[in-house]
């Protein structure tokens, strides 16, 4: 159950991070907006913030009495704390910066002459992004997604603080390892080996199939 929850939550967190992080990376790399440096700082804060502190911040915002969580619960009956979606949200919070910073760097390094050539041929901005820019930065997108997934898979502090450690519901594999350490050291070691094997296997497979091909 813990392995299944880890895979489901980390894959979901990666999908959300890619969907939100790709346009955010584009804005940070290309948009000429006031406060862009401040927005970038906010995006990157989870990389240096202790995960437990991140979990406390999520509790303040998304608990049933939080700034966002209270209207979500009262209007739609949605509760994120102590749920699988809460674990996904915690993983997105700590892992998405890895995707954003990787893709932003790739977009900044992209040769703008290709965009100018596409624009001169009448291509719209979204067409240029989808057919010209995105294929060129695909290695960075894949690398960022893999880093995000790996970080989400191993997330502990924010998850246990915000989503709890409920077996079969929010107990991911790192949380199961922590619980097993209290009296079942051999089980904790076995779970750690499983987590290491899954992480290495997926990262190696993705690297061989996508990064080298790209």
N, CA and C atoms as a LAMMPS dump frame, in Angstrom:
ITEM: TIMESTEP
0
ITEM: NUMBER OF ATOMS
642
ITEM: BOX BOUNDS ff ff ff
-5.0000000000000000e+02 5.0000000000000000e+02
-5.0000000000000000e+02 5.0000000000000000e+02
-5.0000000000000000e+02 5.0000000000000000e+02
ITEM: ATOMS id mol type element x y z
1 1 1 N 0.827 -1.211 0
2 1 2 C 0 0 0
3 1 3 C 0.859 1.259 0
4 2 1 N 1.922 1.253 0.808
5 2 2 C 2.787 2.429 0.879
6 2 3 C 3.484 2.683 -0.452
7 3 1 N 3.93 1.62 -1.106
8 3 2 C 4.574 1.784 -2.413
9 3 3 C 3.578 2.298 -3.44
10 4 1 N 2.365 1.744 -3.422
11 4 2 C 1.331 2.196 -4.361
12 4 3 C 1.008 3.668 -4.139
13 5 1 N 0.835 4.064 -2.888
14 5 2 C 0.538 5.463 -2.598
15 5 3 C 1.694 6.37 -3.001
16 6 1 N 2.916 5.898 -2.806
17 6 2 C 4.082 6.692 -3.2
18 6 3 C 4.11 6.921 -4.704
19 7 1 N 3.853 5.864 -5.456
20 7 2 C 3.873 5.998 -6.912
21 7 3 C 2.73 6.877 -7.403
22 8 1 N 1.538 6.669 -6.862
23 8 2 C 0.382 7.467 -7.292
24 8 3 C 0.587 8.939 -6.96
25 9 1 N 0.998 9.229 -5.746
26 9 2 C 1.148 10.627 -5.332
27 9 3 C 2.303 11.305 -6.048
28 10 1 N 3.416 10.608 -6.238
29 10 2 C 4.564 11.229 -6.899
30 10 3 C 4.303 11.454 -8.384
31 11 1 N 3.62 10.525 -9.03
32 11 2 C 3.281 10.715 -10.453
33 11 3 C 2.269 11.846 -10.604
34 12 1 N 1.277 11.883 -9.705
35 12 2 C 0.318 12.986 -9.746
36 12 3 C 0.986 14.324 -9.496
37 13 1 N 1.901 14.376 -8.524
38 13 2 C 2.617 15.619 -8.243
39 13 3 C 3.473 16.047 -9.43
40 14 1 N 4.084 15.086 -10.103
41 14 2 C 4.898 15.415 -11.27
42 14 3 C 4.039 15.968 -12.401
43 15 1 N 2.883 15.357 -12.639
44 15 2 C 1.99 15.843 -13.697
45 15 3 C 1.529 17.269 -13.413
46 16 1 N 1.15 17.545 -12.178
47 16 2 C 0.72 18.895 -11.812
48 16 3 C 1.88 19.874 -11.929
49 17 1 N 3.056 19.463 -11.501
50 17 2 C 4.227 20.338 -11.564
51 17 3 C 4.58 20.69 -12.999
52 18 1 N 4.479 19.721 -13.895
53 18 2 C 4.755 20.005 -15.307
54 18 3 C 3.694 20.938 -15.885
55 19 1 N 2.429 20.673 -15.578
56 19 2 C 1.352 21.51 -16.109
57 19 3 C 1.426 22.943 -15.623
58 20 1 N 1.763 23.14 -14.358
59 20 2 C 1.88 24.497 -13.814
60 20 3 C 3.266 25.097 -14.04
61 21 1 N 4.285 24.254 -13.996
62 21 2 C 5.654 24.758 -14.051
63 21 3 C 6.108 25.197 -15.42
64 22 1 N 5.577 24.58 -16.48
65 22 2 C 6.019 24.938 -17.828
66 22 3 C 5.645 26.378 -18.181
67 23 1 N 4.371 26.78 -18.039
68 23 2 C 4.072 28.2 -18.303
69 23 3 C 4.747 29.143 -17.316
70 24 1 N 4.914 28.714 -16.064
71 24 2 C 5.587 29.56 -15.09
72 24 3 C 7.049 29.771 -15.465
73 25 1 N 7.704 28.728 -15.92
74 25 2 C 9.091 28.86 -16.358
75 25 3 C 9.201 29.792 -17.56
76 26 1 N 8.214 29.72 -18.445
77 26 2 C 8.206 30.605 -19.61
78 26 3 C 8.058 32.069 -19.169
79 27 1 N 7.153 32.318 -18.252
80 27 2 C 6.956 33.69 -17.766
81 27 3 C 8.225 34.212 -17.101
82 28 1 N 8.853 33.397 -16.275
83 28 2 C 10.06 33.826 -15.579
84 28 3 C 11.224 34.06 -16.532
85 29 1 N 11.24 33.32 -17.634
86 29 2 C 12.356 33.437 -18.568
87 29 3 C 12.155 34.549 -19.592
88 30 1 N 10.922 34.814 -19.984
89 30 2 C 10.695 35.708 -21.108
90 30 3 C 9.85 36.938 -20.793
91 31 1 N 8.919 36.846 -19.883
92 31 2 C 8.01 37.97 -19.645
93 31 3 C 8.747 39.124 -18.96
94 32 1 N 8.474 40.327 -19.432
95 32 2 C 9.077 41.524 -18.852
96 32 3 C 8.075 42.146 -17.887
97 33 1 N 8.001 41.561 -16.693
98 33 2 C 7.01 41.975 -15.715
99 33 3 C 7.692 42.513 -14.466
100 34 1 N 7.043 43.462 -13.84
101 34 2 C 7.542 43.949 -12.56
102 34 3 C 7.372 42.867 -11.489
103 35 1 N 8.344 42.783 -10.642
104 35 2 C 8.271 41.801 -9.577
105 35 3 C 8.619 40.398 -10.007
106 36 1 N 9.209 40.239 -11.192
107 36 2 C 9.541 38.899 -11.667
108 36 3 C 10.569 38.227 -10.749
109 37 1 N 11.531 38.989 -10.279
110 37 2 C 12.538 38.423 -9.368
111 37 3 C 11.897 37.962 -8.064
112 38 1 N 10.901 38.713 -7.602
113 38 2 C 10.213 38.321 -6.372
114 38 3 C 9.427 37.036 -6.587
115 39 1 N 8.762 36.916 -7.733
116 39 2 C 8.015 35.696 -8.036
117 39 3 C 8.959 34.5 -8.132
118 40 1 N 10.115 34.705 -8.766
119 40 2 C 11.094 33.62 -8.85
120 40 3 C 11.567 33.203 -7.46
121 41 1 N 11.763 34.176 -6.603
122 41 2 C 12.18 33.856 -5.236
123 41 3 C 11.127 33.029 -4.515
124 42 1 N 9.85 33.395 -4.696
125 42 2 C 8.778 32.626 -4.074
126 42 3 C 8.737 31.196 -4.599
127 43 1 N 8.98 31.044 -5.898
128 43 2 C 8.958 29.706 -6.498
129 43 3 C 10.083 28.838 -5.949
130 44 1 N 11.239 29.457 -5.715
131 44 2 C 12.41 28.688 -5.315
132 44 3 C 12.548 28.522 -3.806
133 45 1 N 11.736 29.226 -3.021
134 45 2 C 11.828 29.128 -1.567
135 45 3 C 11.715 27.69 -1.058
136 46 1 N 10.802 26.854 -1.58
137 46 2 C 10.714 25.481 -1.061
138 46 3 C 11.999 24.672 -1.202
139 47 1 N 12.913 25.085 -2.084
140 47 2 C 14.16 24.343 -2.249
141 47 3 C 15.08 24.524 -1.049
142 48 1 N 14.958 25.643 -0.338
143 48 2 C 15.82 25.912 0.81
144 48 3 C 15.042 25.888 2.126
145 49 1 N 13.743 25.832 2.034
146 49 2 C 12.911 25.829 3.234
147 49 3 C 12.858 24.421 3.82
148 50 1 N 13.012 24.273 5.142
149 50 2 C 12.847 22.944 5.74
150 50 3 C 11.465 22.379 5.407
151 51 1 N 11.38 21.13 4.962
152 51 2 C 10.079 20.573 4.56
153 51 3 C 9.002 20.664 5.631
154 52 1 N 9.384 20.52 6.891
155 52 2 C 8.387 20.611 7.962
156 52 3 C 7.781 22.011 7.996
157 53 1 N 8.618 23.022 7.794
158 53 2 C 8.112 24.395 7.752
159 53 3 C 7.162 24.561 6.57
160 54 1 N 7.496 23.937 5.447
161 54 2 C 6.581 23.955 4.314
162 54 3 C 5.251 23.311 4.649
163 55 1 N 5.297 22.214 5.403
164 55 2 C 4.061 21.567 5.83
165 55 3 C 3.224 22.459 6.731
166 56 1 N 3.89 23.2 7.603
167 56 2 C 3.173 24.134 8.475
168 56 3 C 2.525 25.234 7.643
169 57 1 N 3.245 25.724 6.636
170 57 2 C 2.686 26.75 5.75
171 57 3 C 1.462 26.225 5.002
172 58 1 N 1.539 24.973 4.546
173 58 2 C 0.391 24.376 3.873
174 58 3 C -0.789 24.217 4.828
175 59 1 N -0.508 23.858 6.071
176 59 2 C -1.583 23.761 7.058
177 59 3 C -2.251 25.111 7.283
178 60 1 N -1.459 26.163 7.35
179 60 2 C -2.006 27.498 7.56
180 60 3 C -2.893 27.936 6.404
181 61 1 N -2.555 27.471 5.204
182 61 2 C -3.294 27.917 4.024
183 61 3 C -4.443 26.982 3.661
184 62 1 N -4.255 25.662 3.824
185 62 2 C -5.213 24.707 3.252
186 62 3 C -5.911 23.822 4.273
187 63 1 N -5.699 24.049 5.559
188 63 2 C -6.463 23.277 6.539
189 63 3 C -7.925 23.75 6.54
190 64 1 N -8.772 23.07 7.276
191 64 2 C -10.199 23.421 7.284
192 64 3 C -10.464 24.806 7.855
193 65 1 N -9.486 25.365 8.565
194 65 2 C -9.617 26.73 9.086
195 65 3 C -8.627 27.681 8.426
196 66 1 N -7.971 27.233 7.347
197 66 2 C -6.969 28.045 6.672
198 66 3 C -7.579 29.069 5.731
199 67 1 N -6.717 29.932 5.202
200 67 2 C -7.176 31.003 4.329
201 67 3 C -7.86 30.466 3.077
202 68 1 N -7.316 29.403 2.517
203 68 2 C -7.888 28.796 1.309
204 68 3 C -8.721 27.575 1.663
205 69 1 N -8.267 26.814 2.643
206 69 2 C -8.954 25.572 2.99
207 69 3 C -10.341 25.77 3.548
208 70 1 N -10.561 26.838 4.306
209 70 2 C -11.881 27.061 4.896
210 70 3 C -12.958 27.28 3.842
211 71 1 N -12.764 28.199 2.863
212 71 2 C -13.793 28.329 1.823
213 71 3 C -13.922 27.087 0.951
214 72 1 N -12.807 26.387 0.734
215 72 2 C -12.905 25.146 -0.038
216 72 3 C -13.812 24.142 0.662
217 73 1 N -13.694 24.047 1.972
218 73 2 C -14.501 23.074 2.704
219 73 3 C -15.948 23.538 2.828
220 74 1 N -16.156 24.817 3.102
221 74 2 C -17.513 25.325 3.308
222 74 3 C -18.31 25.381 2.006
223 75 1 N -17.664 25.736 0.921
224 75 2 C -18.382 25.902 -0.346
225 75 3 C -18.465 24.614 -1.165
226 76 1 N -17.402 23.815 -1.132
227 76 2 C -17.359 22.641 -2.001
228 76 3 C -17.212 21.331 -1.232
229 77 1 N -17.042 21.406 0.088
230 77 2 C -16.859 20.189 0.874
231 77 3 C -15.538 19.498 0.635
232 78 1 N -14.533 20.238 0.186
233 78 2 C -13.224 19.675 -0.138
234 78 3 C -12.292 19.856 1.049
235 79 1 N -11.727 18.766 1.518
236 79 2 C -10.739 18.798 2.592
237 79 3 C -9.452 18.161 2.079
238 80 1 N -8.345 18.901 2.165
239 80 2 C -7.067 18.422 1.65
240 80 3 C -6.21 17.789 2.732
241 81 1 N -6.346 18.25 3.972
242 81 2 C -5.527 17.682 5.041
243 81 3 C -5.897 16.227 5.287
244 82 1 N -4.859 15.418 5.543
245 82 2 C -5.017 13.999 5.87
246 82 3 C -5.729 13.22 4.757
247 83 1 N -5.449 13.611 3.506
248 83 2 C -5.981 12.904 2.345
249 83 3 C -4.852 12.68 1.349
250 84 1 N -5.104 11.824 0.374
251 84 2 C -4.107 11.573 -0.67
252 84 3 C -3.818 12.848 -1.454
253 85 1 N -4.87 13.644 -1.711
254 85 2 C -4.657 14.9 -2.417
255 85 3 C -3.796 15.845 -1.597
256 86 1 N -3.892 15.763 -0.289
257 86 2 C -3.017 16.546 0.563
258 86 3 C -1.565 16.131 0.403
259 87 1 N -1.325 14.825 0.297
260 87 2 C 0.036 14.347 0.066
261 87 3 C 0.557 14.82 -1.286
262 88 1 N -0.309 14.798 -2.291
263 88 2 C 0.092 15.287 -3.617
264 88 3 C 0.437 16.771 -3.561
265 89 1 N -0.39 17.555 -2.871
266 89 2 C -0.134 18.983 -2.76
267 89 3 C 1.188 19.255 -2.049
268 90 1 N 1.465 18.52 -0.994
269 90 2 C 2.729 18.687 -0.285
270 90 3 C 3.912 18.367 -1.189
271 91 1 N 3.789 17.335 -1.997
272 91 2 C 4.877 16.962 -2.9
273 91 3 C 5.048 17.986 -4.014
274 92 1 N 3.948 18.538 -4.507
275 92 2 C 4.047 19.596 -5.515
276 92 3 C 4.78 20.799 -4.937
277 93 1 N 4.459 21.139 -3.708
278 93 2 C 5.062 22.315 -3.071
279 93 3 C 6.579 22.198 -2.995
280 94 1 N 7.081 21.03 -2.646
281 94 2 C 8.526 20.884 -2.463
282 94 3 C 9.252 20.492 -3.745
283 95 1 N 8.549 19.911 -4.73
284 95 2 C 9.228 19.351 -5.9
285 95 3 C 9.149 20.234 -7.138
286 96 1 N 8.099 21.02 -7.301
287 96 2 C 7.941 21.798 -8.532
288 96 3 C 9.079 22.77 -8.804
289 97 1 N 9.707 23.38 -7.79
290 97 2 C 10.824 24.276 -8.091
291 97 3 C 11.943 23.625 -8.905
292 98 1 N 12.167 22.327 -8.726
293 98 2 C 13.207 21.647 -9.492
294 98 3 C 12.872 21.652 -10.978
295 99 1 N 11.595 21.495 -11.293
296 99 2 C 11.176 21.544 -12.699
297 99 3 C 11.284 22.951 -13.258
298 100 1 N 10.809 23.925 -12.504
299 100 2 C 10.787 25.305 -12.989
300 100 3 C 12.188 25.81 -13.261
301 101 1 N 13.117 25.592 -12.332
302 101 2 C 14.454 26.122 -12.505
303 101 3 C 15.19 25.445 -13.662
304 102 1 N 14.914 24.16 -13.883
305 102 2 C 15.554 23.444 -14.988
306 102 3 C 15.043 23.939 -16.34
307 103 1 N 13.729 24.078 -16.471
308 103 2 C 13.14 24.489 -17.745
309 103 3 C 13.394 25.971 -18.011
310 104 1 N 13.364 26.782 -16.979
311 104 2 C 13.64 28.21 -17.175
312 104 3 C 15.04 28.421 -17.752
313 105 1 N 16.004 27.683 -17.23
314 105 2 C 17.365 27.8 -17.748
315 105 3 C 17.43 27.4 -19.219
316 106 1 N 16.69 26.363 -19.601
317 106 2 C 16.687 25.929 -20.999
318 106 3 C 16.038 26.975 -21.903
319 107 1 N 14.951 27.566 -21.446
320 107 2 C 14.278 28.598 -22.251
321 107 3 C 15.173 29.829 -22.402
322 108 1 N 15.861 30.196 -21.345
323 108 2 C 16.762 31.344 -21.421
324 108 3 C 17.899 31.095 -22.409
325 109 1 N 18.334 29.841 -22.511
326 109 2 C 19.422 29.514 -23.422
327 109 3 C 18.986 29.237 -24.845
328 110 1 N 17.684 29.301 -25.113
329 110 2 C 17.183 29.016 -26.459
330 110 3 C 17.496 30.18 -27.39
331 111 1 N 17.942 29.863 -28.59
332 111 2 C 18.29 30.881 -29.579
333 111 3 C 17.013 31.54 -30.097
334 112 1 N 16.833 32.821 -29.836
335 112 2 C 15.603 33.523 -30.215
336 112 3 C 15.47 33.705 -31.722
337 113 1 N 16.531 33.446 -32.471
338 113 2 C 16.429 33.591 -33.931
339 113 3 C 15.443 32.604 -34.535
340 114 1 N 15.305 31.451 -33.908
341 114 2 C 14.32 30.483 -34.398
342 114 3 C 12.9 31.022 -34.21
343 115 1 N 12.673 31.688 -33.091
344 115 2 C 11.363 32.309 -32.869
345 115 3 C 11.104 33.411 -33.884
346 116 1 N 12.112 34.22 -34.155
347 116 2 C 11.959 35.302 -35.131
348 116 3 C 11.651 34.745 -36.515
349 117 1 N 12.302 33.646 -36.872
350 117 2 C 12.05 33.036 -38.177
351 117 3 C 10.624 32.501 -38.264
352 118 1 N 10.156 31.872 -37.187
353 118 2 C 8.785 31.36 -37.181
354 118 3 C 7.78 32.502 -37.248
355 119 1 N 8.053 33.592 -36.519
356 119 2 C 7.144 34.74 -36.55
357 119 3 C 7.107 35.378 -37.935
358 120 1 N 8.24 35.417 -38.601
359 120 2 C 8.271 36.004 -39.952
360 120 3 C 7.483 35.181 -40.955
361 121 1 N 7.289 33.901 -40.636
362 121 2 C 6.501 33.027 -41.506
363 121 3 C 5.03 33 -41.114
364 122 1 N 4.668 33.823 -40.133
365 122 2 C 3.262 33.948 -39.753
366 122 3 C 2.805 33.047 -38.633
367 123 1 N 3.728 32.366 -37.959
368 123 2 C 3.343 31.471 -36.876
369 123 3 C 2.967 32.276 -35.641
370 124 1 N 1.876 31.884 -35.007
371 124 2 C 1.487 32.536 -33.765
372 124 3 C 2.386 32.08 -32.623
373 125 1 N 2.291 32.822 -31.499
374 125 2 C 3.205 32.573 -30.391
375 125 3 C 3.061 31.159 -29.844
376 126 1 N 1.806 30.678 -29.691
377 126 2 C 1.611 29.342 -29.144
378 126 3 C 2.062 28.268 -30.124
379 127 1 N 1.865 28.527 -31.417
380 127 2 C 2.349 27.578 -32.422
381 127 3 C 3.872 27.517 -32.402
382 128 1 N 4.496 28.674 -32.275
383 128 2 C 5.952 28.718 -32.203
384 128 3 C 6.461 27.953 -30.986
385 129 1 N 5.772 28.134 -29.869
386 129 2 C 6.206 27.436 -28.651
387 129 3 C 6.058 25.923 -28.808
388 130 1 N 4.903 25.487 -29.353
389 130 2 C 4.643 24.053 -29.446
390 130 3 C 5.467 23.346 -30.502
391 131 1 N 5.773 24.031 -31.602
392 131 2 C 6.436 23.365 -32.73
393 131 3 C 7.916 23.712 -32.877
394 132 1 N 8.341 24.792 -32.272
395 132 2 C 9.729 25.208 -32.427
396 132 3 C 10.497 25.117 -31.111
397 133 1 N 9.952 25.758 -30.074
398 133 2 C 10.693 25.838 -28.811
399 133 3 C 10.622 24.537 -28.034
400 134 1 N 9.42 24 -27.859
401 134 2 C 9.248 22.817 -27.011
402 134 3 C 10.077 21.622 -27.479
403 135 1 N 10.125 21.316 -28.783
404 135 2 C 10.989 20.191 -29.199
405 135 3 C 12.462 20.415 -28.855
406 136 1 N 12.906 21.666 -28.87
407 136 2 C 14.31 21.945 -28.592
408 136 3 C 14.648 21.855 -27.105
409 137 1 N 13.69 22.166 -26.265
410 137 2 C 13.951 22.13 -24.821
411 137 3 C 13.433 20.832 -24.194
412 138 1 N 13.032 19.881 -25.006
413 138 2 C 12.484 18.627 -24.485
414 138 3 C 13.431 17.911 -23.52
415 139 1 N 14.747 17.855 -23.782
416 139 2 C 15.616 17.212 -22.787
417 139 3 C 15.534 17.863 -21.414
418 140 1 N 15.437 19.199 -21.386
419 140 2 C 15.321 19.889 -20.098
420 140 3 C 13.981 19.6 -19.439
421 141 1 N 12.92 19.52 -20.236
422 141 2 C 11.595 19.207 -19.686
423 141 3 C 11.592 17.806 -19.08
424 142 1 N 12.164 16.855 -19.799
425 142 2 C 12.215 15.482 -19.285
426 142 3 C 13.091 15.41 -18.045
427 143 1 N 14.251 16.063 -18.095
428 143 2 C 15.146 16.043 -16.932
429 143 3 C 14.488 16.692 -15.721
430 144 1 N 13.811 17.81 -15.953
431 144 2 C 13.117 18.475 -14.857
432 144 3 C 11.997 17.622 -14.282
433 145 1 N 11.275 16.92 -15.153
434 145 2 C 10.199 16.043 -14.688
435 145 3 C 10.745 14.88 -13.873
436 146 1 N 11.876 14.32 -14.298
437 146 2 C 12.478 13.208 -13.554
438 146 3 C 12.959 13.681 -12.189
439 147 1 N 13.605 14.852 -12.141
440 147 2 C 14.046 15.402 -10.86
441 147 3 C 12.853 15.67 -9.935
442 148 1 N 11.796 16.198 -10.516
443 148 2 C 10.595 16.472 -9.735
444 148 3 C 9.994 15.189 -9.181
445 149 1 N 9.912 14.185 -10.015
446 149 2 C 9.355 12.91 -9.565
447 149 3 C 10.203 12.294 -8.457
448 150 1 N 11.52 12.329 -8.632
449 150 2 C 12.406 11.748 -7.618
450 150 3 C 12.279 12.486 -6.291
451 151 1 N 12.182 13.809 -6.36
452 151 2 C 12.027 14.594 -5.128
453 151 3 C 10.675 14.311 -4.47
454 152 1 N 9.63 14.193 -5.289
455 152 2 C 8.302 13.907 -4.744
456 152 3 C 8.24 12.515 -4.135
457 153 1 N 8.902 11.559 -4.766
458 153 2 C 8.873 10.184 -4.262
459 153 3 C 9.513 10.087 -2.878
460 154 1 N 10.552 10.878 -2.646
461 154 2 C 11.243 10.805 -1.368
462 154 3 C 10.789 11.823 -0.342
463 155 1 N 9.728 12.57 -0.628
464 155 2 C 9.279 13.62 0.286
465 155 3 C 8.771 13.026 1.6
466 156 1 N 9.165 13.688 2.692
467 156 2 C 8.791 13.195 4.02
468 156 3 C 8.185 14.294 4.906
469 157 1 N 8.943 15.367 5.138
470 157 2 C 8.572 16.347 6.155
471 157 3 C 7.25 17.043 5.904
472 158 1 N 7.09 17.606 4.712
473 158 2 C 5.85 18.321 4.403
474 158 3 C 4.66 17.37 4.355
475 159 1 N 4.898 16.151 3.881
476 159 2 C 3.803 15.182 3.769
477 159 3 C 3.277 14.775 5.134
478 160 1 N 4.182 14.41 6.05
479 160 2 C 3.725 13.955 7.365
480 160 3 C 3.104 15.099 8.165
481 161 1 N 3.554 16.339 7.914
482 161 2 C 3.003 17.48 8.634
483 161 3 C 1.623 17.853 8.124
484 162 1 N 1.459 17.825 6.805
485 162 2 C 0.201 18.295 6.21
486 162 3 C -0.802 17.17 5.981
487 163 1 N -0.332 16.021 5.511
488 163 2 C -1.244 14.932 5.158
489 163 3 C -1.305 13.838 6.208
490 164 1 N -0.375 13.838 7.148
491 164 2 C -0.389 12.812 8.178
492 164 3 C 0.272 11.523 7.731
493 165 1 N 0.192 10.524 8.578
494 165 2 C 0.819 9.225 8.331
495 165 3 C -0.217 8.134 8.565
496 166 1 N -1.233 8.123 7.704
497 166 2 C -2.361 7.207 7.85
498 166 3 C -2.164 6.021 6.905
499 167 1 N -2.045 4.835 7.451
500 167 2 C -1.795 3.642 6.647
501 167 3 C -2.916 3.43 5.632
502 168 1 N -2.538 3.166 4.387
503 168 2 C -3.494 2.931 3.322
504 168 3 C -4.157 4.18 2.789
505 169 1 N -3.803 5.334 3.336
506 169 2 C -4.457 6.578 2.924
507 169 3 C -3.444 7.667 2.576
508 170 1 N -2.524 7.939 3.475
509 170 2 C -1.499 8.952 3.207
510 170 3 C -0.097 8.457 3.546
511 171 1 N 0.024 7.218 3.978
512 171 2 C 1.339 6.708 4.367
513 171 3 C 2.122 6.263 3.136
514 172 1 N 2.987 7.138 2.671
515 172 2 C 3.859 6.804 1.554
516 172 3 C 5.038 5.975 2.059
517 173 1 N 5.875 5.526 1.145
518 173 2 C 6.966 4.631 1.533
519 173 3 C 7.962 5.287 2.495
520 174 1 N 8.374 6.547 2.287
521 174 2 C 9.268 7.162 3.29
522 174 3 C 8.641 7.216 4.688
523 175 1 N 7.336 7.461 4.766
524 175 2 C 6.669 7.485 6.068
525 175 3 C 6.612 6.084 6.679
526 176 1 N 6.42 5.083 5.843
527 176 2 C 6.414 3.704 6.345
528 176 3 C 7.784 3.311 6.878
529 177 1 N 8.844 3.773 6.209
530 177 2 C 10.201 3.513 6.7
531 177 3 C 10.4 4.158 8.069
532 178 1 N 9.961 5.392 8.207
533 178 2 C 10.095 6.106 9.482
534 178 3 C 9.35 5.384 10.603
535 179 1 N 8.148 4.921 10.302
536 179 2 C 7.357 4.224 11.319
537 179 3 C 7.991 2.889 11.694
538 180 1 N 8.551 2.197 10.705
539 180 2 C 9.158 0.893 10.967
540 180 3 C 10.431 1.011 11.795
541 181 1 N 11.095 2.151 11.715
542 181 2 C 12.328 2.337 12.482
543 181 3 C 12.11 2.297 13.984
544 182 1 N 10.883 2.515 14.428
545 182 2 C 10.605 2.559 15.863
546 182 3 C 10.742 1.196 16.531
547 183 1 N 10.608 0.119 15.764
548 183 2 C 10.742 -1.183 16.406
549 183 3 C 10.987 -2.327 15.446
550 184 1 N 10.927 -2.034 14.133
551 184 2 C 11.098 -3.089 13.132
552 184 3 C 12.178 -2.644 12.15
553 185 1 N 13.415 -2.671 12.614
554 185 2 C 14.536 -2.157 11.827
555 185 3 C 14.712 -2.928 10.53
556 186 1 N 14.527 -4.24 10.579
557 186 2 C 14.705 -5.045 9.367
558 186 3 C 13.668 -4.675 8.31
559 187 1 N 12.446 -4.392 8.734
560 187 2 C 11.412 -3.97 7.795
561 187 3 C 11.752 -2.605 7.205
562 188 1 N 12.245 -1.697 8.037
563 188 2 C 12.639 -0.373 7.542
564 188 3 C 13.741 -0.5 6.501
565 189 1 N 14.69 -1.396 6.74
566 189 2 C 15.769 -1.607 5.778
567 189 3 C 15.226 -2.177 4.471
568 190 1 N 14.316 -3.137 4.578
569 190 2 C 13.732 -3.733 3.372
570 190 3 C 12.948 -2.702 2.564
571 191 1 N 12.161 -1.87 3.234
572 191 2 C 11.406 -0.826 2.538
573 191 3 C 12.336 0.203 1.898
574 192 1 N 13.432 0.496 2.571
575 192 2 C 14.405 1.435 2.013
576 192 3 C 15.018 0.877 0.731
577 193 1 N 15.31 -0.42 0.734
578 193 2 C 15.859 -1.054 -0.458
579 193 3 C 14.849 -1.016 -1.604
580 194 1 N 13.582 -1.263 -1.295
581 194 2 C 12.538 -1.189 -2.316
582 194 3 C 12.461 0.213 -2.908
583 195 1 N 12.469 1.226 -2.047
584 195 2 C 12.402 2.61 -2.511
585 195 3 C 13.61 2.959 -3.372
586 196 1 N 14.788 2.529 -2.96
587 196 2 C 16 2.785 -3.732
588 196 3 C 15.941 2.089 -5.085
589 197 1 N 15.468 0.832 -5.108
590 197 2 C 15.397 0.079 -6.36
591 197 3 C 14.413 0.715 -7.336
592 198 1 N 13.24 1.122 -6.835
593 198 2 C 12.25 1.757 -7.699
594 198 3 C 12.788 3.076 -8.256
595 199 1 N 13.402 3.871 -7.416
596 199 2 C 13.929 5.167 -7.852
597 199 3 C 15.004 4.994 -8.911
598 200 1 N 15.976 4.132 -8.638
599 200 2 C 17.055 3.921 -9.595
600 200 3 C 16.542 3.327 -10.9
601 201 1 N 15.629 2.357 -10.787
602 201 2 C 15.105 1.724 -11.994
603 201 3 C 14.395 2.694 -12.907
604 202 1 N 13.532 3.536 -12.351
605 202 2 C 12.79 4.493 -13.171
606 202 3 C 13.71 5.545 -13.755
607 203 1 N 14.63 6.081 -12.952
608 203 2 C 15.529 7.128 -13.443
609 203 3 C 16.44 6.602 -14.548
610 204 1 N 16.989 5.408 -14.373
611 204 2 C 17.847 4.826 -15.404
612 204 3 C 17.06 4.556 -16.673
613 205 1 N 15.842 4.012 -16.539
614 205 2 C 15.017 3.725 -17.712
615 205 3 C 14.672 5.003 -18.468
616 206 1 N 14.301 6.05 -17.755
617 206 2 C 13.97 7.306 -18.414
618 206 3 C 15.192 7.927 -19.063
619 207 1 N 16.324 7.832 -18.408
620 207 2 C 17.534 8.407 -18.979
621 207 3 C 17.909 7.703 -20.271
622 208 1 N 17.876 6.391 -20.261
623 208 2 C 18.257 5.639 -21.461
624 208 3 C 17.259 5.853 -22.592
625 209 1 N 15.973 5.972 -22.268
626 209 2 C 14.94 6.03 -23.311
627 209 3 C 14.718 7.43 -23.845
628 210 1 N 14.817 8.447 -22.968
629 210 2 C 14.452 9.794 -23.376
630 210 3 C 15.624 10.76 -23.437
631 211 1 N 16.423 10.815 -22.394
632 211 2 C 17.472 11.833 -22.361
633 211 3 C 18.545 11.574 -23.422
634 212 1 N 18.981 10.341 -23.587
635 212 2 C 19.977 10.056 -24.596
636 212 3 C 19.414 10.207 -25.991
637 213 1 N 18.138 9.815 -26.183
638 213 2 C 17.511 9.978 -27.494
639 213 3 C 17.41 11.442 -27.849
640 214 1 N 17.03 12.276 -26.827
641 214 2 C 16.911 13.704 -27.084
642 214 3 C 18.269 14.315 -27.383
